[in-house]
Amino acid sequence: MENKSKFARLLYKSKISFIEKYNLETQDMLDILLNYRITLDNKNHEDLKNFFYAIKKIGSMFEFERLSQVGGMYEEYLNTTKNITDDSHKVFSNIIKGIGIVKEELRSLRMELIKEENILISDSNYYIDNEKTEENKRKKILILDDDVLTLNIIKDAFEMRGHSIITTSKSYDAIKIITELDIDLIISDIVLPELDGFKILELLKRKNMHVPVIFLTAKQVIQDKIEALSKGVDDYITKPFNLEEVIARVERALERNDNYKARINRDTFTGAYNKTYFEKKIKEYQNNIKTDGIKLSVAFVDIDKFKEINDNYGHLVGDFILKELISELKEHLEDKDLIFRFGGDEFIILFFNKDEEAAYSIMESFRNSIINKKFRYNELKPHINISISTGITYVSEIDETSMIIERADKCLYRSKNSGRNSTICYSKVKNKLN
């Protein structure tokens, strides 16, 4: 019921925006028609035709059948009256009539929507609360379409769902965005002025970039759909579209991609990310140093004498300790600070926009909480106490991943050799390291 109310509110706002926008445009069309009557400028003819085309397409999407029929009828009429001769008065009279019908239909629809608004207001789920969209479910979606109407409608819809939306009508701009940002899903038209949707799909494959792609296109030929699906597109939606259906399909594709990422990027045992994903994320974060001037640091963490825990209490207890450690660590980190398991009891933390000093403060707080924590596995008595050793290093935009790990590892090793249970920063001891 809650989801249905959200969709209803979303559709309502989109319909109102459409009606208000095109109600204003009817006046613009009268001005263009007047200019066309005087100059017979073909650009005015195209503007009028595009207006009725938009009315047809968007009207159909919102199931405004009468409005869509009027738009289609006058779009076709303008296609047949491109060369105006002696019968120009009749042609212009007919176009004025068409604009008038559109304006009246928009007014009528607006009155109907006022009644719908009263129903929505009485619904306790009237407001779409973006905060209800969990942070880890908010996605970055790129929409590529040279149809401005489609761009704006879809953008508004998904922003109301809590997602971050980037739009462009240019293929080469889209490629730059995909390369520089961690895009979760791409919605693209097939027919585009620069590179078409198939070429973009091919480019993603060549660069080994696993980003879900959904084609949203006016091409309704079944062969195009078969070709797209066979080449790896995640879904194929034809225009005019139903907005609720688009949202459902896109969010289902996002969910599938989340499941895929969870399988390939995470350590299934602890829930931390894996080593392979670290190599990807640190490069992405290093790009942020260049573009946004942020600071990065990395901590290498190891549980002290973990082998003794496994030997004395068994591997089940050791596994329990690892999971509890990660759970406690997450309490000290922000959303963009990521944990990666490097094997055994070794973990790396990638700190976003935090220098060594900030990372040190966090890891010291975590170390102290671990020292005071009593780990008890089921009915095992007595409880187990553990400690950790940590090495921290800064990250620069030119550092190779191996260099970063090596610096943090040297600090970790020094912590171990200095009696364990300590946190050491590279900048403070680099002159003493080999």
Secondary structure, DSSP 8 states (H G I E B T S, - for coil): -HHHHHHHHHHHHHHHHHHHHHHHHHHHHHHHHHHHHHH--HHHHHHHHHHHHHHHHHHHHTT-HHHHHHHHHHHHHHHT-SS--TTHHHHHHHHHHHHHHHHHHHHHHHHHHHHHHHHHHHSTT-S--GGGS-GGG--EEEEE-S-HHHHHHHHHHHHHTT-EEEEES-HHHHHHHHHHS--SEEEE-S--SSS-HHHHHHHHHHTT----EEEEES---HHHHHHHHHTT-SEEEESS--HHHHHHHHHHHHHHHHHHHHHHHB-TTT--B-HHHHHHHHHHHHHHHHHH---EEEEEEEETTHHHHHHHH-HHHHHHHHHHHHHHHHTTS-TT-EEEEEETTEEEEEEET--HHHHHHHHHHHHHHHHT--B--TT-SS-B---EEEEEEEE-TT--HHHHHHHHHHHHHHHHHTTSS-EEEHHHHGGG--
